[in-house]
Amino acid sequence: MDKVVESAAAAVRDIPDGASIAVGGFGTAGVPWGLVAALLDHGAKDLTVVTNNCGVNGAGLVRLLEEHRISKVVASYFGQNREFARQYLAGEIEVELTPQGTLAERLRAGGAGIAAFFTPTGVGTVVAEGGLPRRYGADGDVTVASPAKEVRTFTVRGRARDFVLEESIVTDYAFVRAAVADRHGNAVFHAAAMNFNPDVAMAGRVTVVEAERVLEPGEIDPDAVHLPGVFVQKVVTADAGRIE
């Protein structure tokens, strides 16, 4: 099945207000710049975004933040994103902070049809015990806090340890950046630009791959495929000159 669409704008035109979108990338590596820019032009608002760090200053997802088009972010850290931190502390957005490895596994589990899993990460901290601020009020008080999570003891490798239950993530849409994809959606990532992209792709009900090169079916060695096309619904050719 040919999954190539004519442009990033065409790939995002059906995204409605209130949609949830998982977005690949880490810092500036592996970010689907063209799809994010097209979403900015499209105008959808009240979005829930699942991503590692919600862009960098002046580029990527931070542009959507600046226009107050994002109402909730599920992320692992703020990085150097001053606007992200400002909106969170000002109570303008809700933020669900998640340990980085846990975030990756929540996305992967969602794509694999796994409802939840137990992990030792976060046991004995506010991640498991609850109370982590998700939204602040205008006066600086916490208006929404994370709930406590189930903790159970399992014996692993002969040792009894506590593990916390984490729910998987499935989003309405997913944007990823690949080095190469074919017209059936099979994709290959380059070096560290792989980062969250395969997990993000699996989590989306409708996944769009923005590829630097689009090849014909059969031109990618099957052993070289990082992301099978079964997880992909649309493919667009990246605009190499557009980083915004």
NORRABEL-V353582 format. One record per pair of residues at least 12 apart in sequence whose ideal C-beta (glycine too) atoms are under 10 Angstrom apart, sorted by the first residue. I is the first residue (numbers start at 1). J is the second residue. If there is no record, write none. Layout:
i=I j=J
i=I j=J
This chain:
i=1 j=183
i=1 j=184
i=1 j=185
i=1 j=217
i=1 j=229
i=1 j=233
i=2 j=182
i=2 j=183
i=2 j=184
i=2 j=185
i=2 j=217
i=2 j=235
i=3 j=181
i=3 j=182
i=3 j=183
i=3 j=184
i=3 j=185
i=3 j=186
i=3 j=207
i=3 j=208
i=3 j=209
i=3 j=214
i=3 j=229
i=3 j=232
i=3 j=233
i=3 j=234
i=3 j=235
i=3 j=236
i=4 j=181
i=4 j=182
i=4 j=183
i=4 j=184
i=4 j=185
i=4 j=209
i=4 j=211
i=4 j=214
i=4 j=234
i=4 j=235
i=4 j=236
i=4 j=237
i=5 j=208
i=5 j=233
i=5 j=234
i=5 j=235
i=5 j=236
i=5 j=237
i=6 j=236
i=6 j=237
i=7 j=34
i=7 j=38
i=7 j=236
i=7 j=237
i=7 j=239
i=8 j=32
i=8 j=33
i=8 j=34
i=8 j=35
i=8 j=36
i=8 j=37
i=8 j=38
i=8 j=39
i=8 j=41
i=8 j=42
i=8 j=175
i=8 j=208
i=8 j=210
i=8 j=234
i=8 j=236
i=8 j=237
i=8 j=238
i=8 j=239
i=8 j=242
i=9 j=34
i=9 j=35
i=9 j=37
i=9 j=38
i=9 j=39
i=9 j=41
i=9 j=42
i=9 j=236
i=10 j=38
i=10 j=208
i=10 j=234
i=10 j=236
i=11 j=32
i=11 j=34
i=11 j=35
i=11 j=38
i=11 j=39
i=11 j=42
i=11 j=173
i=11 j=175
i=11 j=206
i=11 j=208
i=11 j=209
i=11 j=210
i=11 j=233
i=11 j=234
i=11 j=235
i=11 j=236
i=12 j=34
i=12 j=35
i=12 j=36
i=12 j=37
i=12 j=38
i=12 j=39
i=12 j=40
i=12 j=41
i=12 j=42
i=12 j=44
i=12 j=173
i=12 j=175
i=12 j=208
i=12 j=234
i=12 j=236
i=13 j=38
i=13 j=39
i=13 j=41
i=13 j=42
i=13 j=44
i=14 j=42
i=14 j=44
i=14 j=173
i=14 j=206
i=15 j=38
i=15 j=39
i=15 j=42
i=15 j=43
i=15 j=44
i=15 j=47
i=15 j=172
i=15 j=173
i=15 j=206
i=15 j=208
i=16 j=44
i=16 j=45
i=16 j=46
i=16 j=47
i=16 j=172
i=16 j=173
i=17 j=43
i=17 j=44
i=17 j=45
i=17 j=46
i=17 j=47
i=17 j=69
i=17 j=71
i=18 j=44
i=18 j=45
i=18 j=46
i=18 j=47
i=18 j=48
i=18 j=71
i=18 j=172
i=19 j=39
i=19 j=44
i=19 j=45
i=19 j=46
i=19 j=47
i=19 j=48
i=19 j=49
i=19 j=171
i=19 j=172
i=19 j=173
i=19 j=206
i=20 j=47
i=20 j=48
i=20 j=49
i=20 j=50
i=20 j=72
i=20 j=74
i=20 j=169
i=20 j=170
i=20 j=171
i=20 j=172
i=20 j=173
i=20 j=174
i=20 j=203
i=20 j=204
i=20 j=205
i=21 j=35
i=21 j=36
i=21 j=39
i=21 j=44
i=21 j=47
i=21 j=48
i=21 j=49
i=21 j=50
i=21 j=51
i=21 j=61
i=21 j=64
i=21 j=70
i=21 j=171
i=21 j=172
i=21 j=173
i=21 j=174
i=21 j=175
i=21 j=200
i=21 j=204
i=21 j=206
i=21 j=208
i=22 j=48
i=22 j=49
i=22 j=50
i=22 j=51
i=22 j=74
i=22 j=103
i=22 j=107
i=22 j=110
i=22 j=111
i=22 j=169
i=22 j=170
i=22 j=171
i=22 j=172
i=22 j=173
i=22 j=174
i=22 j=175
i=22 j=176
i=22 j=196
i=22 j=197
i=22 j=199
i=22 j=200
i=22 j=201
i=22 j=202
i=22 j=203
i=22 j=204
i=22 j=207
i=23 j=35
i=23 j=36
i=23 j=39
i=23 j=49
i=23 j=50
i=23 j=51
i=23 j=52
i=23 j=54
i=23 j=55
i=23 j=60
i=23 j=61
i=23 j=64
i=23 j=171
i=23 j=173
i=23 j=174
i=23 j=175
i=23 j=176
i=23 j=177
i=23 j=196
i=23 j=197
i=23 j=200
i=23 j=204
i=24 j=51
i=24 j=52
i=24 j=107
i=24 j=174
i=24 j=175
i=24 j=176
i=24 j=177
i=24 j=178
i=24 j=189
i=24 j=193
i=24 j=194
i=24 j=195
i=24 j=196
i=24 j=197
i=24 j=198
i=24 j=199
i=24 j=200
i=24 j=201
i=24 j=209
i=24 j=210
i=25 j=51
i=25 j=52
i=25 j=53
i=25 j=54
i=25 j=55
i=25 j=56
i=25 j=60
i=25 j=61
i=25 j=175
i=25 j=176
i=25 j=177
i=25 j=193
i=25 j=195
i=25 j=196
i=25 j=197
i=25 j=200
i=26 j=51
i=26 j=52
i=26 j=53
i=26 j=76
i=26 j=79
i=26 j=100
i=26 j=192
i=26 j=193
i=26 j=194
i=26 j=195
i=26 j=196
i=26 j=197
i=27 j=52
i=27 j=53
i=27 j=55
i=27 j=56
i=27 j=60
i=27 j=79
i=27 j=80
i=27 j=192
i=27 j=195
i=28 j=55
i=28 j=56
i=28 j=59
i=28 j=60
i=28 j=193
i=28 j=243
i=29 j=177
i=29 j=189
i=29 j=190
i=29 j=191
i=29 j=192
i=29 j=193
i=29 j=194
i=29 j=195
i=29 j=196
i=29 j=197
i=30 j=52
i=30 j=176
i=30 j=177
i=30 j=178
i=30 j=179
i=30 j=189
i=30 j=190
i=30 j=191
i=30 j=192
i=30 j=193
i=30 j=194
i=30 j=195
i=30 j=196
i=30 j=197
i=30 j=200
i=31 j=51
i=31 j=52
i=31 j=55
i=31 j=56
i=31 j=59
i=31 j=60
i=31 j=61
i=31 j=175
i=31 j=176
i=31 j=177
i=31 j=193
i=31 j=195
i=31 j=197
i=31 j=210
i=31 j=243
i=32 j=60
i=32 j=61
i=32 j=174
i=32 j=175
i=32 j=176
i=32 j=177
i=32 j=178
i=32 j=197
i=32 j=200
i=32 j=208
i=32 j=209
i=32 j=210
i=32 j=211
i=32 j=236
i=32 j=238
i=33 j=55
i=33 j=59
i=33 j=60
i=33 j=175
i=33 j=177
i=33 j=210
i=33 j=238
i=33 j=239
i=33 j=240
i=33 j=241
i=33 j=242
i=33 j=243
i=33 j=244
i=34 j=175
i=34 j=177
i=34 j=208
i=34 j=210
i=34 j=236
i=34 j=237
i=34 j=238
i=34 j=239
i=34 j=240
i=34 j=241
i=34 j=242
i=34 j=243
i=34 j=244
i=35 j=173
i=35 j=174
i=35 j=175
i=35 j=176
i=35 j=177
i=35 j=208
i=35 j=209
i=35 j=210
i=35 j=234
i=35 j=236
i=35 j=238
i=36 j=49
i=36 j=51
i=36 j=55
i=36 j=59
i=36 j=60
i=36 j=61
i=36 j=62
i=36 j=63
i=36 j=64
i=36 j=175
i=36 j=177
i=36 j=210
i=36 j=242
i=36 j=243
i=36 j=244
i=37 j=59
i=37 j=60
i=37 j=63
i=37 j=64
i=37 j=239
i=37 j=242
i=37 j=243
i=37 j=244
i=38 j=175
i=38 j=208
i=38 j=210
i=38 j=236
i=38 j=239
i=38 j=242
i=39 j=61
i=39 j=63
i=39 j=64
i=39 j=69
i=39 j=173
i=39 j=175
i=40 j=60
i=40 j=61
i=40 j=63
i=40 j=64
i=40 j=66
i=40 j=67
i=40 j=69
i=40 j=244
i=42 j=69
i=43 j=67
i=43 j=69
i=44 j=64
i=44 j=69
i=44 j=173
i=45 j=64
i=45 j=67
i=45 j=68
i=45 j=69
i=45 j=70
i=45 j=71
i=46 j=68
i=46 j=69
i=46 j=70
i=46 j=71
i=46 j=72
i=47 j=61
i=47 j=64
i=47 j=69
i=47 j=70
i=47 j=71
i=47 j=72
i=47 j=73
i=47 j=172
i=47 j=173
i=48 j=70
i=48 j=71
i=48 j=72
i=48 j=73
i=48 j=74
i=48 j=94
i=48 j=96
i=48 j=171
i=48 j=172
i=49 j=61
i=49 j=64
i=49 j=65
i=49 j=69
i=49 j=70
i=49 j=71
i=49 j=72
i=49 j=73
i=49 j=74
i=49 j=75
i=49 j=93
i=49 j=171
i=49 j=175
i=50 j=72
i=50 j=73
i=50 j=74
i=50 j=75
i=50 j=96
i=50 j=98
i=50 j=103
i=50 j=106
i=50 j=107
i=50 j=110
i=50 j=169
i=50 j=170
i=50 j=171
i=50 j=174
i=50 j=196
i=50 j=200
i=50 j=203
i=50 j=204
i=51 j=70
i=51 j=73
i=51 j=74
i=51 j=75
i=51 j=76
i=51 j=103
i=51 j=175
i=51 j=196
i=51 j=200
i=52 j=74
i=52 j=75
i=52 j=76
i=52 j=77
i=52 j=79
i=52 j=98
i=52 j=100
i=52 j=103
i=52 j=104
i=52 j=195
i=52 j=196
i=52 j=200
i=53 j=73
i=53 j=75
i=53 j=76
i=53 j=77
i=53 j=78
i=53 j=79
i=53 j=80
i=53 j=81
i=53 j=84
i=53 j=100
i=53 j=196
i=54 j=70
i=54 j=73
i=54 j=74
i=54 j=75
i=54 j=77
i=54 j=78
i=54 j=79
i=54 j=81
i=54 j=83
i=54 j=84
i=54 j=85
i=54 j=87
i=54 j=88
i=54 j=93
i=54 j=95
i=55 j=79
i=55 j=81
i=55 j=83
i=55 j=84
i=56 j=79
i=56 j=80
i=56 j=81
i=56 j=82
i=56 j=84
i=57 j=79
i=57 j=80
i=57 j=81
i=57 j=82
i=57 j=83
i=57 j=84
i=58 j=81
i=58 j=82
i=58 j=83
i=58 j=244
i=59 j=243
i=59 j=244
i=60 j=81
i=60 j=243
i=60 j=244
i=61 j=73
i=61 j=75
i=61 j=81
i=61 j=83
i=61 j=84
i=61 j=175
i=62 j=81
i=62 j=82
i=62 j=83
i=62 j=84
i=62 j=87
i=63 j=83
i=63 j=244
i=65 j=81
i=65 j=83
i=65 j=84
i=65 j=86
i=65 j=87
i=65 j=88
i=65 j=92
i=65 j=93
i=66 j=83
i=66 j=87
i=68 j=87
i=68 j=92
i=68 j=93
i=70 j=84
i=70 j=87
i=70 j=92
i=70 j=93
i=70 j=94
i=71 j=92
i=71 j=93
i=71 j=94
i=71 j=135
i=72 j=93
i=72 j=94
i=72 j=95
i=72 j=96
i=72 j=134
i=72 j=135
i=72 j=144
i=73 j=87
i=73 j=88
i=73 j=93
i=73 j=94
i=73 j=95
i=73 j=96
i=73 j=97
i=73 j=134
i=74 j=94
i=74 j=95
i=74 j=96
i=74 j=97
i=74 j=98
i=74 j=103
i=74 j=106
i=74 j=107
i=74 j=134
i=74 j=169
i=74 j=171
i=75 j=88
i=75 j=95
i=75 j=96
i=75 j=97
i=75 j=98
i=75 j=100
i=75 j=103
i=76 j=97
i=76 j=98
i=76 j=99
i=76 j=100
i=76 j=101
i=76 j=102
i=76 j=103
i=76 j=104
i=76 j=196
i=77 j=97
i=77 j=98
i=77 j=99
i=77 j=100
i=77 j=103
i=78 j=95
i=78 j=97
i=87 j=136
i=88 j=133
i=88 j=134
i=88 j=135
i=88 j=136
i=89 j=133
i=89 j=136
i=89 j=140
i=90 j=136
i=90 j=137
i=90 j=138
i=90 j=140
i=91 j=133
i=91 j=135
i=91 j=136
i=91 j=137
i=91 j=138
i=91 j=139
i=91 j=140
i=91 j=141
i=91 j=142
i=91 j=143
i=91 j=144
i=92 j=135
i=92 j=136
i=92 j=138
i=93 j=134
i=93 j=135
i=93 j=136
i=94 j=133
i=94 j=134
i=94 j=135
i=94 j=136
i=94 j=143
i=94 j=144
i=95 j=132
i=95 j=133
i=95 j=134
i=95 j=135
i=95 j=136
i=95 j=144
i=96 j=132
i=96 j=134
i=96 j=135
i=96 j=144
i=96 j=146
i=96 j=169
i=97 j=126
i=97 j=127
i=97 j=132
i=97 j=133
i=97 j=134
i=97 j=146
i=98 j=121
i=98 j=122
i=98 j=127
i=98 j=132
i=98 j=146
i=98 j=166
i=98 j=169
i=99 j=119
i=99 j=121
i=99 j=122
i=99 j=125
i=99 j=127
i=99 j=164
i=99 j=166
i=100 j=121
i=100 j=196
i=101 j=119
i=101 j=121
i=102 j=117
i=102 j=119
i=102 j=121
i=102 j=122
i=102 j=127
i=102 j=164
i=102 j=166
i=103 j=166
i=103 j=169
i=103 j=196
i=103 j=199
i=103 j=200
i=104 j=195
i=104 j=196
i=104 j=198
i=104 j=199
i=104 j=200
i=105 j=117
i=105 j=119
i=105 j=121
i=105 j=166
i=105 j=168
i=105 j=169
i=105 j=199
i=106 j=119
i=106 j=166
i=106 j=167
i=106 j=168
i=106 j=169
i=106 j=170
i=106 j=199
i=106 j=203
i=107 j=168
i=107 j=169
i=107 j=170
i=107 j=171
i=107 j=174
i=107 j=196
i=107 j=198
i=107 j=199
i=107 j=200
i=107 j=201
i=107 j=202
i=107 j=203
i=107 j=204
i=108 j=168
i=108 j=169
i=108 j=196
i=108 j=198
i=108 j=199
i=108 j=200
i=108 j=201
i=108 j=202
i=108 j=203
i=109 j=166
i=109 j=167
i=109 j=168
i=109 j=169
i=109 j=170
i=109 j=199
i=109 j=202
i=109 j=203
i=110 j=167
i=110 j=168
i=110 j=169
i=110 j=170
i=110 j=171
i=110 j=174
i=110 j=199
i=110 j=200
i=110 j=202
i=110 j=203
i=110 j=204
i=110 j=205
i=111 j=168
i=111 j=169
i=111 j=170
i=111 j=174
i=111 j=198
i=111 j=199
i=111 j=200
i=111 j=201
i=111 j=202
i=111 j=203
i=111 j=204
i=111 j=207
i=111 j=231
i=112 j=168
i=112 j=199
i=112 j=202
i=112 j=203
i=113 j=168
i=113 j=170
i=113 j=202
i=114 j=167
i=114 j=168
i=115 j=167
i=115 j=168
i=115 j=170
i=116 j=149
i=116 j=150
i=116 j=165
i=116 j=166
i=116 j=167
i=116 j=168
i=117 j=163
i=117 j=164
i=117 j=165
i=117 j=166
i=117 j=167
i=117 j=168
i=118 j=149
i=118 j=150
i=118 j=151
i=118 j=152
i=118 j=153
i=118 j=154
i=118 j=156
i=118 j=161
i=118 j=162
i=118 j=163
i=118 j=164
i=118 j=165
i=118 j=166
i=119 j=163
i=119 j=164
i=119 j=165
i=119 j=166
i=120 j=154
i=120 j=156
i=120 j=161
i=120 j=162
i=120 j=163
i=120 j=164
i=121 j=163
i=121 j=164
i=121 j=166
i=122 j=149
i=122 j=151
i=122 j=163
i=122 j=164
i=122 j=166
i=123 j=149
i=123 j=151
i=123 j=161
i=123 j=162
i=123 j=163
i=123 j=164
i=124 j=151
i=124 j=162
i=124 j=164
i=125 j=164
i=126 j=145
i=126 j=146
i=126 j=148
i=127 j=146
i=127 j=149
i=127 j=164
i=127 j=166
i=128 j=146
i=128 j=148
i=128 j=149
i=128 j=150
i=128 j=151
i=128 j=162
i=128 j=163
i=128 j=164
i=128 j=165
i=128 j=166
i=129 j=146
i=129 j=147
i=129 j=148
i=129 j=149
i=129 j=151
i=129 j=164
i=130 j=145
i=130 j=146
i=130 j=147
i=130 j=148
i=130 j=149
i=131 j=145
i=131 j=146
i=131 j=147
i=131 j=148
i=132 j=145
i=132 j=146
i=132 j=147
i=133 j=145
i=133 j=146
i=134 j=146
i=134 j=147
i=148 j=164
i=149 j=164
i=149 j=165
i=149 j=166
i=149 j=167
i=150 j=163
i=150 j=164
i=150 j=165
i=150 j=166
i=151 j=163
i=151 j=164
i=151 j=165
i=152 j=164
i=152 j=165
i=168 j=203
i=169 j=199
i=169 j=200
i=169 j=202
i=169 j=203
i=169 j=204
i=170 j=202
i=170 j=203
i=170 j=204
i=170 j=205
i=171 j=200
i=171 j=203
i=171 j=204
i=171 j=205
i=171 j=206
i=171 j=207
i=172 j=204
i=172 j=205
i=172 j=206
i=173 j=203
i=173 j=204
i=173 j=205
i=173 j=206
i=173 j=207
i=173 j=208
i=173 j=233
i=173 j=234
i=174 j=197
i=174 j=199
i=174 j=200
i=174 j=201
i=174 j=202
i=174 j=203
i=174 j=204
i=174 j=205
i=174 j=206
i=174 j=207
i=174 j=208
i=174 j=209
i=174 j=231
i=174 j=232
i=174 j=233
i=175 j=197
i=175 j=200
i=175 j=201
i=175 j=204
i=175 j=207
i=175 j=208
i=175 j=209
i=175 j=210
i=175 j=236
i=176 j=189
i=176 j=194
i=176 j=195
i=176 j=196
i=176 j=197
i=176 j=198
i=176 j=199
i=176 j=200
i=176 j=201
i=176 j=202
i=176 j=204
i=176 j=207
i=176 j=208
i=176 j=209
i=176 j=210
i=176 j=211
i=176 j=227
i=176 j=231
i=176 j=232
i=177 j=189
i=177 j=190
i=177 j=193
i=177 j=194
i=177 j=195
i=177 j=197
i=177 j=200
i=177 j=209
i=177 j=210
i=177 j=211
i=177 j=212
i=177 j=238
i=178 j=190
i=178 j=193
i=178 j=194
i=178 j=197
i=178 j=198
i=178 j=201
i=178 j=209
i=178 j=210
i=178 j=211
i=178 j=212
i=178 j=213
i=178 j=214
i=178 j=226
i=178 j=227
i=178 j=232
i=178 j=235
i=178 j=238
i=179 j=191
i=179 j=193
i=179 j=194
i=179 j=211
i=179 j=212
i=179 j=213
i=179 j=226
i=179 j=238
i=180 j=209
i=180 j=211
i=180 j=212
i=180 j=213
i=180 j=214
i=180 j=215
i=180 j=219
i=180 j=220
i=180 j=224
i=180 j=225
i=180 j=226
i=181 j=209
i=181 j=210
i=181 j=211
i=181 j=212
i=181 j=213
i=181 j=214
i=181 j=215
i=181 j=220
i=181 j=225
i=181 j=227
i=181 j=229
i=181 j=232
i=181 j=235
i=181 j=236
i=181 j=237
i=181 j=238
i=182 j=209
i=182 j=211
i=182 j=213
i=182 j=214
i=182 j=215
i=182 j=216
i=182 j=217
i=182 j=218
i=182 j=219
i=182 j=220
i=182 j=225
i=182 j=229
i=182 j=232
i=182 j=235
i=183 j=214
i=183 j=215
i=183 j=216
i=183 j=217
i=183 j=218
i=183 j=219
i=183 j=229
i=183 j=235
i=184 j=215
i=184 j=216
i=184 j=217
i=184 j=218
i=184 j=220
i=184 j=228
i=184 j=229
i=184 j=230
i=184 j=232
i=184 j=235
i=185 j=201
i=185 j=207
i=185 j=208
i=185 j=209
i=185 j=211
i=185 j=217
i=185 j=225
i=185 j=227
i=185 j=228
i=185 j=229
i=185 j=230
i=185 j=231
i=185 j=232
i=185 j=233
i=185 j=234
i=185 j=235
i=186 j=209
i=186 j=215
i=186 j=217
i=186 j=218
i=186 j=219
i=186 j=220
i=186 j=222
i=186 j=224
i=186 j=225
i=186 j=226
i=186 j=227
i=186 j=228
i=186 j=229
i=186 j=230
i=186 j=231
i=186 j=232
i=186 j=235
i=187 j=201
i=187 j=207
i=187 j=209
i=187 j=210
i=187 j=211
i=187 j=214
i=187 j=220
i=187 j=225
i=187 j=226
i=187 j=227
i=187 j=228
i=187 j=229
i=187 j=231
i=187 j=232
i=187 j=235
i=188 j=211
i=188 j=212
i=188 j=213
i=188 j=215
i=188 j=220
i=188 j=221
i=188 j=224
i=188 j=225
i=188 j=226
i=188 j=227
i=189 j=201
i=189 j=211
i=189 j=226
i=189 j=227
i=190 j=212
i=190 j=226
i=193 j=212
i=194 j=226
i=194 j=227
i=197 j=209
i=197 j=226
i=197 j=227
i=198 j=226
i=198 j=227
i=198 j=228
i=198 j=231
i=199 j=227
i=200 j=227
i=200 j=231
i=201 j=226
i=201 j=227
i=201 j=228
i=201 j=231
i=201 j=232
i=202 j=227
i=202 j=228
i=202 j=230
i=202 j=231
i=202 j=232
i=203 j=231
i=204 j=231
i=204 j=232
i=204 j=233
i=205 j=233
i=206 j=232
i=206 j=233
i=206 j=234
i=207 j=227
i=207 j=229
i=207 j=231
i=207 j=232
i=207 j=233
i=207 j=234
i=207 j=235
i=208 j=232
i=208 j=233
i=208 j=234
i=208 j=235
i=208 j=236
i=209 j=227
i=209 j=229
i=209 j=231
i=209 j=232
i=209 j=233
i=209 j=234
i=209 j=235
i=209 j=236
i=209 j=238
i=210 j=234
i=210 j=235
i=210 j=236
i=210 j=237
i=210 j=238
i=210 j=239
i=211 j=235
i=211 j=236
i=211 j=237
i=211 j=238
i=212 j=237
i=212 j=238
i=212 j=239
i=212 j=240
i=213 j=237
i=213 j=238
i=214 j=235
i=214 j=236
i=214 j=237
i=214 j=238
i=217 j=229
